[in-house]
Amino acid sequence: EEQARQAREAEEVRKQEEARRKLEAEEDARKQDVARKQREAEVEERKQREAEEAARKQEETRQAREAEEAARRQREVEEEVRKKQVAAEQEARKQEEEEQARQAREAEEVRKQEEARRKLEAEEEARKED
C-alpha cells in the first residue's frame, strides 16, 4: 500500500510538473507572440512614418517648384512691362523730337516768308521812290 500511495503521489507530482511546464510553455509562446506582434506593429508604424515623410518632402518639393515657376513667370512679366515702358518712352521722345523739328521747320518757313515779304515791300517802296 505504501508503495502504491507513493507511486500515486509520484504520478500526481509528475502530472502537476507536466501541467506546470505546459502552462509555462504556453505562457512563453503567448509572450513571444505578443513580442512578435509588437515588432510587426512597430515596423508598420515606421513604414507609415517614412511614407508620410516622403509624401511631405514630395509636396514641399512640388510647392518649391511651383513657387520657382511663379517667380520666373513674374520676372518675365516684369521684364515685358519694362520693355514696353522703355519702348513707350522712346516713342514719346521720338514724337517730341519730330514735333520740335516740325515746329522749327514751320518757324523757318514763317521767317523766310516774312523776309520775302519785307524784301518785296522794300522793292515796292524803292519803285515808288523812283
C-alpha positions in Angstrom: 0.0 0.0 0.0 2.8 2.4 0.9 4.4 1.8 -2.4 1.1 2.3 -4.2 0.5 5.5 -2.3 4.0 6.8 -3.1 3.5 5.8 -6.7 0.2 7.7 -6.8 1.9 10.7 -5.2 4.8 10.5 -7.6 2.4 10.3 -10.5 0.5 13.2 -9.1 3.7 15.3 -8.8 4.7 14.2 -12.3 1.3 15.3 -13.6 1.5 18.7 -11.8 5.1 19.2 -13.0 4.0 18.4 -16.6 1.0 20.7 -16.3 3.2 23.5 -14.9 5.7 23.0 -17.8 2.8 23.0 -20.3 1.5 26.3 -18.8 5.0 27.8 -18.8 5.4 26.8 -22.5 2.0 28.3 -23.3 2.9 31.5 -21.4 6.3 31.7 -23.3 4.6 31.1 -26.6 2.0 33.8 -25.8 4.8 36.3 -24.7 6.7 35.5 -27.9 3.5 36.1 -30.0 2.9 39.4 -28.2 6.5 40.5 -28.8 6.3 39.4 -32.5 3.1 41.4 -33.0 4.6 44.4 -31.2 7.7 44.3 -33.5 5.4 44.0 -36.6 3.3 46.9 -35.4 6.5 49.0 -34.8 7.7 48.1 -38.3 4.4 49.1 -39.8 4.4 52.3 -37.8 7.9 53.1 -39.0 6.9 52.4 -42.6 3.9 54.7 -42.3 6.0 57.5 -40.8 8.6 57.1 -43.6 5.8 57.1 -46.2 4.3 60.3 -44.7 7.7 61.9 -44.5 8.4 61.0 -48.2 5.0 62.4 -49.2 5.7 65.6 -47.2 9.0 66.1 -48.8 7.5 65.4 -52.2 4.8 68.0 -51.5 7.4 70.5 -50.3 9.4 69.9 -53.5 6.3 70.4 -55.7 5.4 73.6 -53.9 9.0 74.8 -54.2 8.9 74.1 -58.0 5.6 75.9 -58.3 7.0 78.9 -56.4 10.1 79.0 -58.6 7.9 78.7 -61.7 5.6 81.5 -60.4 8.6 83.7 -59.6 10.1 83.0 -63.1 6.7 84.0 -64.7 6.6 87.1 -62.6 10.1 88.1 -63.7 9.1 87.5 -67.3 6.0 89.7 -66.9 8.0 92.4 -65.2 10.7 92.3 -67.9 7.9 92.5 -70.6 6.4 95.5 -68.8 9.8 97.2 -68.5 10.5 96.6 -72.2 7.1 98.2 -73.1 7.8 101.1 -70.8 11.2 101.7 -72.5 9.6 101.4 -75.9 6.9 103.9 -74.9 9.4 106.3 -73.5 11.5 106.0 -76.7 8.4 106.6 -78.9 7.4 109.6 -76.8 10.9 111.1 -77.2 10.8 110.4 -80.9 7.4 112.1 -81.2 8.7 115.1 -79.2 11.8 115.4 -81.4 9.6 115.1 -84.5 7.3 117.8 -83.1 10.2 120.1 -82.3 11.7 119.6 -85.8 8.2 120.3 -87.4 7.9 123.5 -85.3 11.4 124.5 -86.2 10.6 124.0 -89.9 7.4 126.0 -89.6 9.3 128.8 -87.8 11.9 128.8 -90.5 9.2 128.9 -93.2 7.5 131.8 -91.4 10.8 133.6 -91.1 11.6 133.1 -94.8 8.1 134.2 -95.8 8.4 137.3 -93.5 11.8 138.0 -95.0 10.5 137.6 -98.6 7.5 139.9 -97.7 9.9 142.6 -96.3 12.1 142.3 -99.3 9.1 142.7 -101.6 7.9 145.7 -99.6 11.4 147.2 -99.8 11.4 146.7 -103.5 7.9 148.2 -103.8 9.0 151.1 -101.7 12.1 151.6 -103.9 9.9 151.5 -107.0 7.6 154.2 -105.6 10.5 156.4 -104.8 11.8 156.0 -108.4 
